[in-house]
Amino acid sequence: MPKRCTLGVDIGTSSSKGVLVAADGEIIATATVAHEVQRPRAGWVEMDGRIWWDEFVELSRRLLAEASGLGLEIELAGVGVSGMGPCILLADEHDEPVRPAILYGVDTRAAAQIERMSQQLGVDAITRVGGSTLTSQAGGPKIGWIADEEPEAFARAHRLFMPASWLARRLTGAYVLDHQSASQVSPLYDIEAETWHEPWWNRFAEGIEAPPLAWAGDVVGTVTGAAADATGIPAGTPVIAGTIDAWTEAVSVGAHGTGDLMLMYGTTMFLIATGEETLRTPSMWTTVGAFPGTRNLAGGLATSGALTSWLKDLTDADFPVLLAEAAESGVGARGLVMLPYFAGERTPILDPDARGVVAGLTLSHTRGDLYRAALEATALGVRHNVETMRAAGADIRRIVAVGGGTQGSLWLQIVSDVTGLVQEVPQTTIGASYGAAFLAAAATAEAAPPSIADWNPVATTIRPRPEVAADYDVLFDRYLRLYAVTKELVHELAAAQRSEDLEHDDEHHDHDQEDAR
């Protein structure tokens, strides 16, 4: 008898991941394809959107081949899609990208557009309609940047995609965007009406067809014959709308109920607090949830795994060695305080010109101390976000940790110690691809939809150690003060870095011209 399964694929910042899951949540096969984003200038982070489909095709074929290699006969009930975001991929009338996709809040190029939109529309009006003030996370200013800086590309733009909606389009032909993703194309989405805000869409996205809206778990179409030939997925298989990876990851661990906080340990760190009330605060992102009737306060650190990977490469040491040395270093990293703003910072300081700072270094400090300081820096950033959410009225009762960083106990323990919060770690931390597969399973269930608690029960609980709470209270105070006292100088350095990048770009252009001659 065929084994009923769903397939989920997530397009991430550093890799794309796929999973084939049985109807009871059992993982049949997994596959990963690594990739790199492009950083052509300081503050720019982009990616060729065509790669997303190429990787989906590779992952789907690998997953189905692995199942076949196990001797399993598969009945594919549905396909779930997910991806990093909010990303801005503009495509022409033939669905050809007009330029590389501009990524989420780590791309900070649209500062001028944020300022101009805020002045023209008014911060109060933007917050009332879209829920949040405009930051580097907002999609609207990035559309504006393309219109201002690349008018020829903008003139050819006809449709707006994000990774999940791009995959849904290629699989089914449906042009659609889910509500959660749309709510991050601020200020072009009305969060209370749950629809596009037509006056501002027509003003700032003129000529682009506003995608029809669906919820993340809605079936938006079925796999076409052409897509079936490319992917190996049977024609007629249902495909859901999907959504942004952090929200799909929250689904994968059941952290999307009122009072839940999902904490995602990845290349960046992401936090999503879920409730029923629309909470607004200038330093966090207000969005609709993945499901009808839910609202989120969300935040994110610009670096997390990216920072630890940078230190690993810099020191030429393996992660297990660094973790052992960091554990030996102890609370406070022998007198170091690090600001993790190596790629600017998202919430709650909303400062694209923030930069990494390490204070207290001496000749006696080791790479283990630096690695410990980096782990503590991300934990301090999490605490800063949690305290800001609570000040805005968020009722945070339960923390669920997900992502690749949950594989090691030290980082988890440091975050619980710094925040004072209990963290639940589920049995499966494969991430957003698993959540996408679950959404597809729920949408196509033959009887009662599956329960994520049955699919993915809690495996580990991390509790804060009261004996270190006072030490981390002191460290958190130093963390906040270090940013305050270095901010002005760091902004000068960021300006100098931009100037050097522009000079380098000009030199590179001159060399290209010489080569052409």
C-alpha positions as CSV (number, residue, x, y, z in Angstrom):
1,M,0.0,0.0,0.0
2,P,1.5,3.4,-0.9
3,K,2.7,5.6,1.9
4,R,0.9,8.9,2.0
5,C,3.4,11.8,2.3
6,T,3.8,15.5,1.8
7,L,6.9,17.3,0.5
8,G,8.1,20.6,2.0
9,V,10.8,22.9,0.7
10,D,12.2,26.0,2.3
11,I,14.5,28.5,0.5
12,G,16.8,29.9,3.2
13,T,19.6,32.5,3.4
14,S,22.5,30.1,3.2
15,S,20.8,26.9,1.9
16,S,17.6,25.4,0.7
17,K,16.2,22.4,2.5
18,G,13.6,19.8,1.6
19,V,11.9,17.1,3.5
20,L,9.5,14.2,2.7
21,V,7.2,13.5,5.6
22,A,4.7,10.7,6.2
23,A,1.1,11.4,7.3
24,D,2.1,10.7,10.9
25,G,5.0,13.1,10.9
26,E,7.8,10.5,10.3
27,I,10.6,12.0,8.2
28,I,11.2,9.8,5.2
29,A,13.9,11.8,3.5
30,T,15.8,15.0,3.7
31,A,18.0,17.0,1.4
32,T,19.9,20.3,1.4
33,V,21.5,22.5,-1.2
34,A,23.9,25.2,0.0
35,H,24.1,28.6,-1.7
36,E,25.5,32.0,-1.1
37,V,23.8,35.4,-1.3
38,Q,25.5,38.3,-3.0
39,R,26.7,41.3,-1.1
40,P,27.8,43.7,-4.0
41,R,28.1,46.6,-1.6
42,A,28.0,47.2,2.2
43,G,24.4,46.9,3.3
44,W,23.3,45.2,0.1
45,V,22.2,41.5,0.2
46,E,20.5,40.0,-2.8
47,M,20.1,36.7,-4.7
48,D,19.1,35.6,-8.2
49,G,15.5,34.4,-7.8
50,R,15.9,31.9,-10.6
51,I,18.1,29.8,-8.3
52,W,15.1,29.2,-6.0
53,W,13.3,27.2,-8.6
54,D,16.5,25.4,-9.7
55,E,17.1,24.3,-6.1
56,F,13.4,23.2,-5.7
57,V,13.7,21.0,-8.7
58,E,17.0,19.4,-7.4
59,L,15.6,18.9,-3.9
60,S,12.3,17.4,-5.0
61,R,14.0,14.9,-7.3
62,R,16.5,14.0,-4.6
63,L,13.8,13.4,-2.1
64,L,11.7,11.3,-4.3
65,A,14.7,9.3,-5.4
66,E,15.8,8.6,-1.8
67,A,12.3,7.3,-1.0
68,S,12.4,5.1,-4.1
69,G,15.9,3.9,-3.0
70,L,14.4,2.8,0.3
71,G,11.9,0.7,-1.6
72,L,8.9,2.9,-0.6
73,E,5.9,3.5,-2.8
74,I,4.9,7.1,-2.2
75,E,1.5,8.7,-2.6
76,L,2.3,12.4,-2.6
77,A,-0.7,14.2,-1.1
78,G,0.6,17.8,-1.3
79,V,3.5,20.2,-1.5
80,G,4.4,22.9,1.0
81,V,6.6,25.9,0.2
82,S,8.4,28.4,2.4
83,G,11.2,30.9,2.1
84,M,13.2,33.7,3.6
85,G,11.6,37.1,3.7
86,P,10.3,39.5,3.2
87,C,12.2,39.5,-0.1
88,I,11.4,41.7,-3.1
89,L,11.6,39.9,-6.4
90,L,10.1,41.9,-9.3
91,A,9.5,40.0,-12.5
92,D,8.3,41.0,-15.9
93,E,5.1,39.9,-17.7
94,H,6.8,36.7,-18.7
95,D,7.9,36.0,-15.1
96,E,11.5,36.8,-15.8
97,P,13.2,38.6,-12.9
98,V,14.1,42.2,-13.8
99,R,16.9,42.2,-11.2
100,P,18.2,40.0,-8.3
101,A,15.8,39.7,-5.4
102,I,16.5,42.2,-2.5
103,L,16.5,40.3,0.7
104,Y,14.8,41.1,4.1
105,G,16.0,43.3,6.9
106,V,19.7,42.5,6.4
107,D,19.6,44.5,3.2
108,T,19.7,48.2,4.3
109,R,20.0,50.0,1.0
110,A,16.6,51.7,1.1
111,A,17.3,54.3,3.9
112,A,16.5,57.3,1.7
113,Q,13.2,55.7,0.6
114,I,12.3,54.9,4.2
115,E,12.9,58.5,5.2
116,R,11.0,60.0,2.2
117,M,8.0,57.6,2.6
118,S,7.8,58.4,6.3
119,Q,7.8,62.1,5.6
120,Q,5.3,62.0,2.8
121,L,2.8,59.6,4.4
122,G,3.4,60.4,8.1
123,V,4.7,57.9,10.7
124,D,1.3,57.8,12.5
125,A,-0.6,57.0,9.2
126,I,2.0,54.3,8.3
127,T,1.7,52.7,11.7
128,R,-2.1,52.9,11.7
129,V,-2.3,51.2,8.2
130,G,0.6,48.9,8.2
131,G,1.1,48.3,11.9
132,S,4.8,49.2,12.0
133,T,7.1,52.1,11.3
134,L,9.3,51.7,8.2
135,T,12.6,49.9,8.7
136,S,15.0,47.9,6.6
137,Q,12.6,45.0,7.1
138,A,9.8,46.7,5.2
139,G,9.2,45.7,1.6
140,G,7.7,48.9,0.3
141,P,10.8,51.1,0.5
142,K,12.8,48.4,-1.4
143,I,10.3,48.6,-4.2
144,G,10.8,52.3,-4.1
145,W,14.6,51.9,-4.2
146,I,14.3,49.9,-7.5
147,A,12.0,52.6,-8.9
148,D,14.5,55.4,-7.9
149,E,17.8,53.7,-8.7
150,E,17.0,51.3,-11.5
151,P,14.1,52.9,-13.3
152,E,14.6,50.7,-16.4
153,A,14.2,47.5,-14.4
154,F,11.2,49.0,-12.6
155,A,9.5,49.9,-15.9
156,R,9.7,46.2,-16.9
157,A,8.3,45.0,-13.5
158,H,4.8,43.4,-13.7
159,R,4.6,41.1,-10.7
160,L,5.9,40.8,-7.1
161,F,7.2,37.6,-5.7
162,M,8.8,36.2,-2.6
163,P,10.5,32.7,-2.5
164,A,7.4,30.8,-1.5
165,S,5.1,32.5,-4.0
166,W,7.7,32.2,-6.7
167,L,7.7,28.4,-6.2
168,A,3.9,28.3,-6.1
169,R,3.9,30.2,-9.4
170,R,6.3,27.8,-11.1
171,L,4.5,24.8,-9.7
172,T,0.9,25.7,-10.4
173,G,0.8,28.9,-12.5
174,A,-1.0,30.7,-9.6
175,Y,0.0,34.3,-8.9
176,V,-0.7,34.7,-5.2
177,L,1.0,36.0,-2.0
178,D,0.1,34.9,1.5
179,H,-1.3,37.5,4.0
180,Q,1.7,37.2,6.4
181,S,4.2,38.0,3.7
182,A,2.0,40.7,2.3
183,S,1.8,42.4,5.8
184,Q,5.6,42.8,5.6
185,V,5.4,44.8,2.3
186,S,4.8,47.8,4.5
187,P,3.2,50.3,4.1
188,L,1.3,48.8,1.1
189,Y,-0.8,46.3,3.2
190,D,-3.7,47.3,5.5
191,I,-3.2,45.1,8.6
192,E,-6.7,45.6,10.0
193,A,-8.6,45.2,6.7
194,E,-6.2,42.3,5.7
195,T,-5.9,43.6,2.1
196,W,-3.7,45.7,0.0
197,H,-4.0,49.4,0.7
198,E,-4.8,50.5,-2.8
199,P,-4.0,54.2,-2.6
200,W,-0.4,53.5,-1.5
201,W,0.0,50.5,-3.7
202,N,-0.9,52.6,-6.7
203,R,1.4,55.4,-5.6
204,F,4.5,53.3,-4.9
205,A,4.1,50.1,-6.9
206,E,2.5,51.6,-10.0
207,G,2.5,49.2,-12.9
208,I,2.9,46.1,-10.7
209,E,-0.1,43.8,-10.4
210,A,-1.0,43.4,-6.8
211,P,-1.0,39.6,-6.1
212,P,-4.2,38.1,-4.8
213,L,-4.0,37.1,-1.2
214,A,-4.3,33.7,0.6
215,W,-3.5,32.2,3.9
216,A,-0.3,30.2,4.3
217,G,-2.1,26.8,4.5
218,D,-4.5,27.5,1.6
219,V,-4.3,25.3,-1.4
220,V,-3.7,27.7,-4.4
221,G,-3.4,25.2,-7.2
222,T,-2.1,21.9,-8.4
223,V,1.2,20.9,-10.1
224,T,1.1,21.5,-13.8
225,G,2.4,19.0,-16.4
226,A,5.5,21.1,-17.1
227,A,6.3,21.4,-13.4
228,A,5.7,17.6,-13.0
229,D,8.2,17.0,-15.8
230,A,10.8,19.2,-14.1
231,T,10.4,18.0,-10.5
232,G,9.1,14.4,-10.7
233,I,6.1,15.4,-8.6
234,P,2.9,14.0,-10.1
235,A,0.8,16.4,-12.0
236,G,-2.4,17.4,-10.1
237,T,-0.7,17.4,-6.7
238,P,-2.1,20.2,-4.5
239,V,0.3,23.1,-3.5
240,I,-0.3,25.5,-0.6
241,A,0.5,29.2,-0.6
242,G,3.2,28.9,2.0
243,T,4.8,31.9,3.8
244,I,8.0,33.3,5.2
245,D,10.4,30.8,6.8
246,A,10.3,32.1,10.3
247,W,6.5,31.7,10.4
248,T,6.6,28.3,8.8
249,E,9.3,27.3,11.4
250,A,6.9,28.4,14.1
251,V,4.3,26.1,12.6
252,S,6.8,23.2,12.6
253,V,7.0,23.4,16.4
254,G,3.5,24.5,17.3
255,A,4.6,27.9,18.4
256,H,1.9,30.0,16.8
257,G,-0.7,30.1,19.6
258,T,-1.6,33.0,21.8
259,G,1.2,33.5,24.3
260,D,3.8,31.6,22.3
261,L,7.2,33.0,21.4
262,M,9.2,31.3,18.7
263,L,13.0,31.8,18.8
264,M,14.8,30.7,15.7
265,Y,18.5,30.1,15.8
266,G,19.8,30.4,12.3
267,T,22.1,32.5,10.2
268,T,20.2,35.4,11.8
269,M,18.1,35.2,15.0
270,F,14.3,35.7,14.7
271,L,11.6,36.0,17.3
272,I,7.8,35.8,16.8
273,A,5.4,36.5,19.6
274,T,1.8,35.5,18.8
275,G,-1.5,37.0,20.1
276,E,-4.9,38.1,19.0
277,E,-4.5,41.8,19.5
278,T,-2.6,44.1,17.1
279,L,0.3,45.5,19.2
280,R,2.2,48.5,17.8
281,T,5.6,49.7,18.9
282,P,8.2,51.7,16.9
283,S,11.0,49.3,17.5
284,M,9.4,45.9,16.5
285,W,7.5,44.6,13.5
286,T,3.8,44.2,13.7
287,T,2.3,41.6,11.2
288,V,-0.6,39.4,10.7
289,G,0.0,35.8,11.7
290,A,0.2,32.7,9.5
291,F,-3.4,31.9,10.3
292,P,-6.6,34.0,10.4
293,G,-7.3,35.8,13.6
294,T,-3.7,35.9,14.8
295,R,-1.3,38.9,15.1
296,N,2.4,38.9,15.7
297,L,5.1,41.1,17.2
298,A,8.3,40.0,15.5
299,G,11.9,41.0,15.7
300,G,15.3,39.8,14.5
301,L,19.0,40.0,15.0
302,A,21.0,40.7,11.8
303,T,23.6,38.1,12.8
304,S,23.5,35.0,14.8
305,G,24.9,31.8,13.1
306,A,26.6,34.2,10.7
307,L,28.6,35.6,13.6
308,T,29.6,32.3,15.0
309,S,30.5,31.0,11.5
310,W,32.6,34.1,11.0
311,L,34.6,33.4,14.2
312,K,35.0,29.8,13.2
313,D,36.5,30.7,9.8
314,L,38.6,33.5,11.4
315,T,40.1,31.2,14.0
316,D,40.3,28.1,11.7
317,A,38.7,25.9,14.5
318,D,35.9,23.5,14.5
319,F,32.6,24.2,16.3
320,P,33.0,21.5,18.9
321,V,36.4,22.8,19.8
322,L,35.1,26.4,20.1
323,L,32.1,25.3,22.1
324,A,34.3,23.4,24.6
325,E,36.6,26.4,24.9
326,A,33.7,28.8,25.3
327,A,32.2,26.6,28.1
328,E,35.6,26.8,29.9
329,S,35.6,30.5,29.5
330,G,32.6,30.9,31.8
331,V,29.9,33.5,32.4
332,G,31.0,36.9,31.1
333,A,33.8,35.6,28.9
334,R,36.5,36.7,31.4
335,G,35.4,40.3,31.2
336,L,34.4,40.8,27.6
337,V,31.3,42.4,26.2
338,M,30.4,42.1,22.5
339,L,27.8,43.9,20.4
340,P,26.7,41.5,17.7
341,Y,25.9,44.2,15.2
342,F,28.4,43.0,12.5
343,A,25.8,43.5,9.8
344,G,24.0,46.5,11.3
345,E,21.1,45.6,13.5
346,R,17.4,45.1,13.1
347,T,15.3,45.1,16.2
348,P,15.0,46.7,18.6
349,I,17.6,49.4,17.8
350,L,16.7,49.5,14.0
351,D,20.2,50.8,13.2
352,P,21.7,49.7,9.8
353,D,24.9,51.7,10.7
354,A,25.5,49.8,13.9
355,R,28.7,47.7,13.8
356,G,30.3,45.0,15.9
357,V,32.2,46.0,19.0
358,V,34.3,44.0,21.4
359,A,35.1,45.7,24.7
360,G,37.6,44.6,27.3
361,L,40.1,42.7,25.2
362,T,43.5,42.0,26.6
363,L,46.5,39.9,25.4
364,S,45.4,37.1,27.8
365,H,42.0,36.6,26.1
366,T,41.6,33.5,23.9
367,R,39.5,32.5,21.0
368,G,37.3,30.6,23.4
369,D,36.6,33.9,25.3
370,L,35.7,35.6,22.0
371,Y,33.4,32.7,21.0
372,R,31.7,32.8,24.5
373,A,31.3,36.6,24.1
374,A,29.6,36.1,20.7
375,L,27.2,33.5,22.1
376,E,26.4,35.9,25.0
377,A,26.1,38.8,22.6
378,T,23.3,37.1,20.7
379,A,21.6,36.1,23.9
380,L,21.7,39.7,25.1
381,G,20.2,40.8,21.8
382,V,17.4,38.3,22.4
383,R,16.8,39.7,25.9
384,H,16.6,43.2,24.5
385,N,13.9,42.1,22.0
386,V,11.9,40.1,24.6
387,E,11.9,43.1,27.0
388,T,10.8,45.4,24.2
389,M,8.0,43.1,23.3
390,R,6.7,42.8,26.8
391,A,6.8,46.6,27.2
392,A,4.6,46.8,24.2
393,G,2.0,44.5,25.8
394,A,3.0,41.0,24.5
395,D,2.0,38.2,26.8
396,I,4.9,35.7,26.5
397,R,4.1,32.5,28.3
398,R,6.1,29.9,26.4
399,I,9.3,29.9,24.4
400,V,10.0,27.4,21.7
401,A,13.5,27.2,20.3
402,V,14.1,26.0,16.7
403,G,16.8,26.1,14.1
404,G,20.3,24.7,13.6
405,G,21.7,26.5,16.7
406,T,19.5,24.3,19.0
407,Q,21.8,21.3,18.3
408,G,24.3,22.4,21.0
409,S,23.3,22.8,24.6
410,L,25.7,25.6,25.5
411,W,24.1,28.3,23.4
412,L,20.6,27.3,24.5
413,Q,21.7,27.4,28.2
414,I,23.3,30.9,27.7
415,V,20.1,32.3,26.2
416,S,17.9,30.9,29.0
417,D,20.4,32.2,31.6
418,V,20.5,35.7,30.0
419,T,16.8,36.0,29.5
420,G,15.6,34.1,32.5
421,L,13.2,32.1,30.3
422,V,12.5,28.4,30.0
423,Q,13.0,27.1,26.5
424,E,11.3,24.1,25.0
425,V,13.2,22.3,22.2
426,P,11.0,20.0,20.0
427,Q,12.0,16.6,18.9
428,T,12.4,17.7,15.3
429,T,14.3,20.9,14.5
430,I,14.6,20.5,10.8
431,G,12.9,23.8,10.5
432,A,10.6,25.5,8.0
433,S,10.6,22.7,5.4
434,Y,9.0,20.5,8.0
435,G,6.4,23.2,8.8
436,A,5.7,23.5,5.1
437,A,5.1,19.8,4.8
438,F,2.8,20.0,7.9
439,L,0.7,22.8,6.4
440,A,0.4,20.7,3.2
441,A,-0.7,17.7,5.2
442,A,-3.3,19.7,7.1
443,A,-4.6,21.2,3.9
444,T,-5.0,17.8,2.2
445,A,-5.9,15.5,5.1
446,E,-8.5,12.9,4.2
447,A,-10.1,12.9,7.6
448,A,-9.1,14.9,10.7
449,P,-6.1,17.2,10.1
450,P,-2.9,16.2,11.9
451,S,-1.7,17.7,15.2
452,I,1.7,19.2,15.4
453,A,2.0,18.1,19.0
454,D,1.7,14.5,17.7
455,W,4.1,15.2,14.8
456,N,6.7,17.0,16.9
457,P,6.6,16.6,20.7
458,V,8.9,18.5,23.1
459,A,12.2,16.7,23.5
460,T,14.2,18.9,25.8
461,T,13.5,21.7,28.3
462,I,16.2,24.2,29.1
463,R,15.8,26.1,32.4
464,P,17.6,29.2,33.5
465,R,20.2,28.9,36.3
466,P,19.3,31.3,39.1
467,E,22.8,31.4,40.4
468,V,24.0,33.3,37.3
469,A,21.1,35.7,36.9
470,A,22.7,38.6,38.8
471,D,25.9,38.3,36.7
472,Y,23.9,38.5,33.5
473,D,21.8,41.4,34.7
474,V,25.1,43.3,35.1
475,L,26.3,42.2,31.7
476,F,23.0,43.3,30.1
477,D,23.3,46.7,31.6
478,R,26.9,47.0,30.2
479,Y,25.6,45.7,26.8
480,L,23.1,48.5,26.6
481,R,25.5,51.2,27.7
482,L,28.2,50.0,25.3
483,Y,26.0,50.7,22.3
484,A,25.0,54.1,23.7
485,V,28.6,55.3,24.2
486,T,30.0,53.9,20.9
487,K,27.1,54.7,18.6
488,E,28.4,58.1,17.4
489,L,31.9,56.8,16.6
490,V,30.6,53.6,15.0
491,H,28.3,55.6,12.7
492,E,31.4,57.5,11.5
493,L,33.1,54.2,10.8
494,A,30.1,52.9,8.9
495,A,30.1,56.1,6.7
496,A,33.8,55.6,6.0
497,Q,33.2,51.9,5.0
498,R,30.5,53.0,2.6
499,S,32.8,55.6,1.1
500,E,35.6,52.9,0.6
501,D,33.1,50.5,-0.9
502,L,32.0,53.2,-3.4
503,E,35.6,54.0,-4.3
504,H,36.3,50.2,-4.8
505,D,33.2,49.9,-7.0
506,D,34.4,52.9,-9.1
507,E,37.9,51.4,-9.4
508,H,36.3,48.0,-10.4
509,H,34.2,49.7,-13.0
510,D,37.2,51.6,-14.4
511,H,39.1,48.3,-14.7
512,D,36.1,46.7,-16.5
513,Q,36.0,49.6,-18.9
514,E,39.7,49.2,-19.6
515,D,39.3,45.4,-20.2
516,A,36.4,46.1,-22.6
517,R,38.7,48.5,-24.6
